[in-house]
Amino acid sequence: MKLLIYALLGYFSYLMILITIQYIPIDFNTAFLGIKQNEIKLPYYQLAFFTHVYTSIFTLLLGFFQFSSTIRIKYPKLHRSIGKFYIGIIVILAGPSGLVMGYHANGGIYSQTSFCLLSILWIYFSLMAYKYAQTKKWTFHKNFIYRSYALTLSAISLRLFKWIIVGTFALPPMDTYQIVSWLGWIVNIGIAELIIRFRK
């Protein structure tokens, strides 16, 4: 079961890398930016967008290795170093840039509220995980890492839910986007909370 989960995470991480590569070199007309031509004219949005795109893939990959018991037990220094990079990237770069993008999200107030809340919780959960690691309260540390990485994985789950809804229901594109903007992370948090309860 664990190997299957790792395999799925690895596969979806690979797909996210392919999405990120689309924006190298920087092109203001590529993929998603094709429908964000008004926003991409804003210098601060340009900075936020490319910061988010170029750093979020690292949070996905770094967080992936943090759940390896082999690394955590045999190489604790490496585990701590990876964890610091993971949290640092979220708190300093990926989270704040995601907040800016959330403010300009498609779908109006519904999507904007969802993505802004997602970014704030992502930063908060990551900071709490770091706080409890510093105070050696490992159970709380693990719980908040689960929550933080659940939100990291929303980049994958959002696209997965979009694919499912588009293939199942004939909804207008913007309605679909508003729905997946919430499903993409609320379902993940629900699963994380179930894991936390189960571990107890």
C-alpha positions in Angstrom: 0.0 0.0 0.0 2.8 2.4 0.9 4.6 1.6 -2.3 1.4 2.3 -4.3 1.0 5.7 -2.6 4.7 6.6 -3.3 4.2 5.5 -6.9 1.1 7.7 -7.3 2.8 10.7 -5.7 5.9 10.2 -7.9 3.7 10.0 -11.0 1.7 13.1 -10.2 4.8 15.0 -9.2 6.2 14.1 -12.6 3.1 15.6 -14.3 3.5 18.8 -12.2 7.1 19.1 -13.3 5.9 18.9 -16.9 3.5 21.8 -16.2 6.3 23.8 -14.6 8.6 23.3 -17.6 6.1 25.0 -19.8 7.1 28.3 -18.2 10.8 27.9 -18.8 12.0 30.2 -20.3 9.5 32.9 -19.1 6.7 33.4 -21.6 3.7 35.6 -20.8 1.5 33.7 -23.3 2.0 30.2 -22.2 -0.7 27.8 -21.0 -2.6 29.3 -18.0 -1.3 32.8 -18.7 -3.2 32.8 -22.0 -6.3 33.7 -19.9 -4.5 36.0 -17.5 -3.4 38.7 -19.9 -4.8 41.5 -17.8 -3.2 40.3 -14.6 0.2 39.4 -16.2 0.6 43.1 -17.1 1.0 43.9 -13.4 4.6 43.6 -12.3 3.8 42.3 -8.9 1.6 39.6 -10.4 4.4 38.6 -12.7 6.7 38.2 -9.7 4.1 36.3 -7.7 3.2 34.0 -10.6 6.7 32.9 -11.6 7.8 32.7 -7.9 4.9 30.4 -7.2 5.4 28.2 -10.3 9.1 27.8 -9.8 9.0 27.1 -6.1 5.9 25.1 -5.5 7.3 22.1 -7.4 10.1 22.0 -4.8 7.6 21.9 -1.9 5.9 18.9 -3.6 9.2 17.0 -4.0 10.7 18.0 -0.6 7.6 17.1 1.3 7.4 13.8 -0.5 10.8 12.7 1.0 9.8 13.9 4.5 7.5 10.9 4.9 10.4 8.4 4.4 11.0 6.6 7.7 14.4 5.5 6.3 15.6 9.1 5.9 14.0 10.2 9.2 15.6 7.4 11.2 18.9 6.8 9.5 19.7 10.3 8.3 18.1 12.7 10.8 20.2 15.7 9.8 19.1 15.3 6.2 15.5 15.0 7.4 15.9 18.3 9.3 17.6 20.1 6.4 14.9 19.0 3.9 12.2 20.0 6.4 13.7 23.5 6.9 13.9 24.0 3.1 10.3 22.8 2.7 8.9 25.1 5.3 11.1 28.0 4.3 10.0 27.8 0.7 6.3 27.8 1.7 6.5 30.6 4.3 8.8 32.9 2.4 8.0 32.3 -1.3 5.3 29.8 -2.4 2.7 30.8 0.3 2.8 34.6 -0.1 3.0 34.4 -3.9 0.0 32.0 -3.8 -1.9 34.6 -1.8 -1.3 37.2 -4.4 -2.4 34.8 -7.2 -5.5 33.9 -5.1 -6.5 37.5 -4.9 -6.6 37.6 -8.7 -8.0 34.1 -9.2 -10.6 33.4 -11.9 -14.1 32.6 -10.7 -14.8 35.7 -8.7 -15.2 36.0 -4.9 -15.8 32.2 -4.5 -12.5 31.1 -6.0 -10.6 34.1 -4.6 -11.7 33.4 -1.1 -10.8 29.7 -1.4 -7.3 30.3 -2.8 -6.5 33.0 -0.3 -7.6 30.9 2.6 -5.6 28.0 1.2 -2.5 30.1 1.1 -3.0 31.4 4.6 -3.6 28.0 6.1 -0.6 26.6 4.1 1.7 29.1 5.7 0.1 28.7 9.2 0.3 24.9 9.2 3.9 24.9 8.0 4.9 27.4 10.7 3.2 25.4 13.4 5.0 22.2 12.2 8.3 24.1 12.5 7.4 25.5 15.9 6.6 22.0 17.3 9.8 20.6 15.8 11.8 23.2 17.6 10.1 22.4 20.9 10.4 18.6 20.2 6.7 18.0 20.4 6.9 15.4 17.7 3.2 14.3 17.6 2.1 17.9 17.1 4.9 18.4 14.5 3.7 15.3 12.5 0.1 16.4 12.7 0.9 19.8 11.2 3.2 18.4 8.6 0.3 16.2 7.5 -1.9 19.2 7.2 0.8 21.3 5.4 1.5 18.6 2.9 -2.2 18.0 2.3 -2.4 21.6 1.1 0.8 21.2 -0.9 -0.9 18.3 -2.7 -3.9 20.5 -3.6 -1.9 21.5 -6.8 -2.5 17.9 -7.9 -5.9 17.2 -6.4 -7.4 20.4 -8.0 -6.4 19.2 -11.4 -7.6 15.6 -10.7 -11.1 16.9 -9.5 -11.3 19.1 -12.6 -10.6 16.1 -14.8 -13.3 14.1 -13.1 -15.9 16.8 -13.2 -15.3 17.7 -16.8 -15.5 14.0 -17.8 -18.7 13.4 -15.8 -20.8 16.6 -15.8 -21.5 19.2 -18.5 -20.9 22.2 -16.3 -19.8 25.6 -17.5 -16.0 26.0 -17.2 -16.1 28.7 -14.6 -18.6 26.8 -12.4 -16.2 23.8 -12.6 -13.3 26.1 -11.5 -15.2 27.5 -8.6 -16.1 24.0 -7.4 -12.5 22.5 -7.7 -11.0 25.6 -6.1 -12.6 24.4 -2.8 -12.6 20.6 -3.4 -8.9 20.7 -4.3 -7.9 21.4 -0.7 -10.8 20.7 1.6 -10.9 17.0 0.6 -7.1 16.8 1.2 -7.5 18.3 4.7 -10.3 15.9 5.5 -8.1 13.0 4.6 -5.2 14.4 6.6 -7.5 14.8 9.7 -8.6 11.1 9.2 -5.0 10.0 9.1 -4.2 12.0 12.3 -7.2 10.5 14.1 -6.3 7.0 12.9 -2.7 7.4 14.1 -3.9 8.3 17.6 
